[in-house]
Amino acid sequence: MEKGLLMIYEGDAQAPSLWPFGQVLRALGRGLRVCILQFAGGPLELGDLASSNAFADRLECRTIEPDLQSEERTSAKRKKQVTETWQSAKELIASGRFHIVVLHCLTEVISPDLLNPHEVGQTLSNRPEGVHVLVTGALAPRSLTDLADLVTEVNLIKEG
């Protein structure tokens, strides 16, 4: 088995958040297992995909509670939710159960006061063979982009 890749999709607006989903659909179509964890941002529009019987045994989606998406960034409630979601992410990545783990909007919560950048880098560097991790969000910290196999900047040029 070959080492999985760490891919980062960063930029403004919604654009970087959507890029990994082409890879998700290709993986599911090939019978691979995928997990999507949401750390921030608006609600993921994955209802149809996540509820599809065709992918029920291969796709797991975990999103933060809607009321916590609007919580102040450093509130105790928000920090607890981010910490719990990160703990789940670490366990899922380490388990090797999924071929692809999408950490949706992870870069939005990486900071010394919310989610330690060093710990994130260490976890992602030590992922098992064959586990690809896709990270989305605004600007990723340099410590994370230095570890990545691919960093793509996606920016909105025109809307409407």
N, C-alpha and C positions, 0 to 999 in steps of 0.2 A: 504494500500500500504506500502511496506517496503522501508527502506532507501536504496538508490542506493550506489554502491561501488565506491571508488576512487582507481584505479589501475594504477600502474606505471610500465612501461617496459623500463629498461635502460640498457646500455651496449655499446659495440663498434660496429663499422661497421653498416650495414643495418639491422642486425638481430632484434633489439628491435622494429624497425619501422614496421616490418611485423607481429609481434605477434598479435596485436589487430584485424587484419583483419579476422581471423577465427571467432572471436566473432561477428564482424560486419556481416559476411555472415550468421551466425546462427540467429542473431537478425532479419535481413531482411527476412530470410526464414520463420520466425515465425510472420511476419507482423508488426514488431516493427519499429519505426522511428529512423534513425541514421543520425548524422551530423559529418562530418570530416573537421577539420580546420587545415591547414598547416601553421606552423610558420617559418620553415627553412628547409634546406636540398634540395636535388635534386627534380626534378618533380615527383609527385606521379603518378604511373602507374594505375590510376583508370578510365581511359577513357571508357573502355568497361563496367565496373561496373556502373559508374555514368550515362552513356548514355543508359543503359538498360531500356527498357520500363517496364520490370517486377518490377523495383525498383523506378521508376520515382516519385511516390507519397510518398516514404518512405526514400529516401536517398538524402542528400544535401552535396555537397563537395565545399569547398572554399580553394583555394590555393593562395599563394602569387604570385605576378607577377614574371615571370622567371628572369627578369633583376635585381630584388631586391634580389634574392637568393644569388647573388655573390657580392652584395654591402658590403663595409666594415661594420663590425659589429656595429659600433657606428655612422655611418653616419646619418645625419638628415633625409634623405629619408628613410633609413632602419628603424630608430626609429619610424617614422610616420606610416609606414606600420605595424610594430609590434603592435604599440598602437591601430591602427584601427582594426586589427585582434583580439587583446585581448578584445577590447570593444564589438565586435561581439560575441566573445566566452562568455563573461559575460552575455550578453543579451540572447543568445540561451540557456545557462545553466539555467538561472533564469526563462525563459519562461516555462520550463517543457514540451515543444513541442516534445522533442526528448528523447527516452529511453536511448540512448547511444550517448555521445559526445566524439569524439576522438580528442585530442589536439596533433596533430602530430608534433614532434620535439619541443614541448614547452620548455623542459629543456634547449635547446640550446640558448634560449633568456631570461632566468631568470637571472637577475643580477641587481645590484643597478643602473647601468647606462642605462639599456634598459627596463626591465620589473621587477617591484618591487616584490621581493619574498614574502613579507608580504601580499601585495594585492592579489597575486595569491593564497596563502594559505587561506586567508579569503574568497575569492570567492568560492574556491573548497570546503571549510568546510560548507558553507551555501547553498549548492545546494539543490534543492527541493527533496522531497521524490520520489523515483523511477527513479531518473536520475543517470545513471552510467557514470563516467568520466574516460576515458582511456588516460593516458599521456605517450608519448614516447620521447626518445632522449638519449643523453649521460647521464652522472651522474646527477641525480636530487639533488637539495640542500637538506640538512638534514631536514630543516624546512618543506619541502614538503613530504619527505618519512615518517616523524613522523606522518603526518596526514593520510597517505594512509592506506587502508584496505589490500592491497596486493602490494608488491614491488618484481618484478622479474628482476634479472640481467641476461641478455642474451649476451653471448660472442661467437665470432667466434673461433672455435677450428681448423677447417681445411677448406680450400677453394680449389676447383679445382680438 
